[in-house]
Amino acid sequence: MNQHILITGATGMLGKHLTDTLLKQGHKVSVLARKPTTISNVNVYLWDVNKGQIDASCLNGVDTIMHLAGENIAKERWTEKRKQEIIDSRVLSVRLLFKTLATHKNEVKNFISAAAVGFYGDRGDEILTEDSAPGQGFMAECCVKWENAIDEGNKLGVRIVKIRTGVVLAKDDGALPQMAQPINLFVGAPLGSGNQWIPWIHYKDMTAVYTHVLENDSLEGVFNACAPFPVTNKTLTKAIAKQLHRPVWPFGVPEKVMSVILGEMSAVVLSSTNTSAQKLLSTDFIFQYTHLDDALTNIYSS
């Protein structure tokens, strides 16, 4: 059955593709944005999370909220100020949405929110399921606060789904262009030991996870959103280089060098997160791209 869906973070890579997909499926889509923008066949409403301001009419007729908004964790170095901005963009935005739901008449039944595999921290070869404990470090701290804020929605009687997202692969946005840049410049190399696990997912499959959860209203709680076969940083680097017809240096960039370049933010590329997709697979979700080479071939040929 077609729904009216309100999306936050709709101008990002995943948000754009998700909006297009939902419209093609016959759903009605509205968007919450920080500044005026025009999106074909979509009503755009404004909000300012830092000021706690929102156009409450964005809820009119809405069945489901898909919450994707949040500051890019890898955009700049992690000063204390920047880390607080990253947390606030996630926690305060959730709280503002729930406050609006609690104080304005609405018909919202589902709250489907992005979360992140950063919840698990750096865990080596440990296989991580949705029941695994949170890890250590800033990313885990941020994700725990984020998910705790999302869980507050249970008090409102709406269905809550948290999607712990891995590294979403797309050609022109997200992590892949950043990883491809040094390889294109003939200076590609594994980072650190190169043995850290990377939980990747093709952007089309990421979109399909959201539509799958939307269509199956019996699903709730948390799901890892990553392909069934994670790969190491070394394998990912070589696979990208193969697509770009570039060599890879036989030695890795030392962790100390990465720490000097990125500071504490080096955890983004050095953490090992060997996540399991079994819970998602058990809901009859079918990945279009289960193997990295197939995913990259599709991405770079499109």
C-alpha positions in Angstrom: 0.0 0.0 0.0 1.3 3.4 -0.9 2.3 5.7 1.9 3.2 9.4 2.6 6.8 9.4 3.7 8.7 12.3 5.3 12.5 12.1 4.7 15.3 14.0 6.5 18.7 14.2 4.9 17.1 13.9 1.5 19.8 16.0 -0.3 22.5 13.5 0.5 23.6 10.6 -1.8 21.4 8.0 -0.1 18.5 10.4 0.4 18.4 11.4 -3.3 18.3 7.8 -4.5 15.8 6.8 -1.8 13.5 9.7 -2.7 13.6 8.8 -6.4 12.9 5.1 -5.7 10.0 5.8 -3.4 8.4 8.1 -5.9 8.8 5.5 -8.7 7.1 3.0 -6.4 4.1 5.3 -6.1 4.6 6.7 -2.6 4.2 10.4 -1.8 7.3 12.0 -0.5 7.9 15.1 1.6 11.3 16.4 2.8 12.6 18.3 5.7 15.6 20.5 4.7 17.8 23.1 6.3 17.4 25.6 3.5 14.9 26.2 0.7 15.3 23.8 -2.2 13.3 22.5 -5.1 12.8 18.8 -5.6 10.6 17.6 -8.4 7.3 16.1 -7.1 8.2 16.6 -3.5 7.0 19.1 -0.9 9.9 20.7 1.0 9.6 21.9 4.6 12.2 23.7 6.6 13.7 23.0 10.0 16.7 24.2 12.1 17.8 21.6 14.5 20.2 23.8 16.4 17.5 26.4 17.0 14.9 23.7 17.7 12.7 25.1 14.9 10.5 23.0 12.6 7.6 23.5 10.3 5.1 21.2 12.0 2.9 21.1 8.9 5.5 18.7 7.5 3.6 15.9 9.4 0.3 16.5 7.6 -0.8 13.1 6.2 2.5 11.4 6.9 2.6 7.7 7.6 6.3 7.1 7.9 9.4 9.2 8.8 12.7 8.1 7.3 15.4 9.9 9.3 18.8 10.1 7.5 20.0 13.5 8.6 23.4 13.9 10.4 26.7 15.6 10.0 29.4 13.8 7.9 31.8 12.3 10.5 34.7 12.4 8.0 34.2 16.0 6.8 36.9 17.6 9.0 39.2 16.8 12.0 37.6 15.8 15.3 38.0 18.8 17.6 35.9 18.7 20.7 33.6 21.3 19.0 33.3 19.2 15.9 32.6 16.0 17.9 29.8 17.7 19.7 28.4 19.0 16.4 28.3 15.4 15.1 26.5 14.1 18.1 24.0 17.0 18.2 23.2 16.7 14.6 21.9 13.2 15.3 20.6 13.4 18.9 18.9 16.8 18.7 17.3 16.1 15.3 15.7 12.9 16.7 14.5 14.7 19.8 13.0 17.6 17.7 11.1 15.1 15.5 9.7 13.3 18.5 8.8 16.5 20.3 6.9 17.6 17.2 5.1 14.2 17.1 4.2 14.5 20.7 2.8 18.0 20.5 1.0 18.0 17.1 -1.7 15.8 15.8 -0.4 13.3 13.3 -0.9 9.9 11.8 2.8 8.7 11.9 3.0 5.0 12.5 6.7 4.2 11.6 10.0 5.9 12.4 12.8 4.3 10.3 16.2 5.8 11.2 19.7 5.6 10.0 22.2 4.4 12.6 25.8 3.2 12.0 28.1 0.2 12.5 30.4 2.6 14.3 28.3 1.5 17.3 30.6 -1.6 17.5 34.0 0.3 17.6 37.2 -1.4 16.6 36.7 -5.1 17.2 39.3 -7.0 15.2 38.0 -10.3 13.7 35.0 -10.6 16.1 31.8 -11.3 14.2 29.4 -8.6 15.2 25.6 -9.1 15.4 22.9 -6.7 16.5 23.1 -8.2 20.0 26.8 -7.4 20.3 27.7 -4.8 23.0 28.8 -1.3 21.9 32.5 -0.7 21.5 34.9 2.0 22.7 35.9 5.4 21.3 34.1 8.4 19.9 32.2 6.7 17.1 30.7 4.1 19.5 29.9 6.8 22.0 28.1 8.9 19.3 26.2 5.9 18.0 25.0 4.9 21.5 23.7 8.4 22.3 22.1 8.4 18.8 20.3 5.1 19.3 19.2 5.9 22.8 17.6 9.1 21.4 15.9 7.0 18.7 14.6 4.5 21.3 12.7 7.3 23.0 10.2 7.0 20.2 8.9 3.8 21.7 7.0 6.0 24.2 5.1 7.5 21.3 3.7 4.1 20.2 5.3 4.2 16.7 7.2 1.3 15.1 11.0 2.0 15.5 13.6 0.6 13.2 17.3 1.4 13.4 19.5 0.6 10.4 23.2 0.3 11.3 24.7 1.4 8.0 28.1 0.2 6.7 30.2 1.9 4.1 27.8 2.8 1.3 29.5 2.4 -2.1 28.5 4.8 -4.9 30.6 6.3 -7.7 30.3 10.0 -7.2 29.5 10.4 -3.5 30.2 9.0 -0.1 33.3 7.1 0.8 34.2 5.5 -2.5 35.5 8.6 -4.3 37.7 9.4 -1.3 39.1 5.9 -1.3 39.6 6.0 -5.1 41.4 9.4 -5.2 44.9 8.2 -4.1 44.6 5.1 -6.2 43.9 7.2 -9.3 47.0 9.2 -8.4 49.1 6.0 -8.4 49.7 6.2 -4.6 47.0 3.7 -3.5 48.0 1.5 -0.6 46.2 -0.4 2.3 45.7 1.7 5.4 47.4 0.5 8.6 47.7 -3.2 8.6 45.1 -3.5 5.9 43.5 -6.4 7.8 40.7 -4.3 9.3 37.2 -5.5 8.2 35.1 -3.1 6.1 31.3 -3.7 6.2 30.4 -2.4 2.7 27.0 -2.2 0.8 26.1 -1.1 -2.7 23.9 2.0 -2.6 21.1 0.3 -4.5 21.0 -2.4 -1.8 21.1 0.3 0.9 18.0 1.9 -0.7 16.4 -1.5 -0.9 16.9 -2.1 2.8 14.8 1.0 3.6 12.0 0.0 1.2 12.1 -3.6 2.6 11.6 -2.3 6.1 8.9 0.1 5.0 6.9 -2.7 3.3 7.3 -5.2 6.1 5.6 -3.6 9.2 6.4 -6.6 11.4 10.1 -5.6 11.3 11.3 -3.5 14.2 14.4 -2.9 16.3 18.0 -2.8 14.9 19.4 -4.3 11.7 23.0 -4.3 10.3 22.9 -3.0 6.8 26.0 -4.4 5.1 26.6 -7.0 2.4 26.9 -10.6 3.6 30.6 -10.8 2.8 32.6 -8.0 4.4 36.2 -7.5 3.1 39.4 -6.3 4.5 40.8 -2.8 3.8 43.5 -4.4 1.7 41.0 -6.4 -0.4 38.9 -3.3 -0.9 41.9 -1.2 -2.0 43.0 -3.8 -4.5 39.4 -4.2 -5.8 39.1 -0.5 -6.5 42.5 -0.4 -8.1 41.5 -3.2 -10.4 38.4 -1.3 -11.6 40.6 1.8 -12.1 43.4 -0.1 -13.8 45.9 1.3 -11.3 48.6 -0.4 -9.2 48.6 -0.7 -5.4 51.7 -0.3 -3.3 52.8 -3.6 -1.6 53.1 -1.9 1.8 50.5 -0.1 3.9 50.3 3.4 5.2 51.4 3.1 8.9 48.8 3.7 11.6 51.1 6.4 13.1 51.1 8.3 9.8 47.3 8.1 9.6 47.0 9.4 13.1 49.3 12.4 12.2 47.2 13.2 9.1 43.7 12.6 10.5 44.2 12.8 14.3 41.5 10.9 16.3 39.4 10.7 13.1 41.8 8.0 11.8 39.5 5.6 13.6 37.1 5.9 10.7 39.5 4.1 8.4 41.5 2.0 10.9 38.7 0.4 12.9 37.8 -3.2 12.1 34.1 -4.0 12.0 33.2 -7.5 11.0 29.4 -7.2 10.9 26.9 -9.9 10.2 24.0 -9.5 7.9 22.3 -12.6 9.0 19.4 -10.9 10.8 18.5 -8.9 7.7 18.8 -12.0 5.5 16.4 -13.9 7.9 13.7 -11.4 7.0 13.8 -12.6 3.3 15.8 -9.5 2.2 17.6 -10.3 -1.0 20.9 -8.5 -1.8 21.4 -7.6 -5.4 25.2 -7.3 -4.8 26.7 -9.8 -2.4 30.3 -9.8 -3.7 32.5 -6.7 -3.8 33.8 -7.2 -7.4 30.3 -7.4 -8.8 29.2 -4.3 -6.9 32.2 -2.2 -8.0 31.8 -3.4 -11.6 28.2 -2.2 -11.6 29.1 1.1 -10.0 32.0 2.0 -12.3 30.2 0.8 -15.5 27.1 2.9 -14.8 
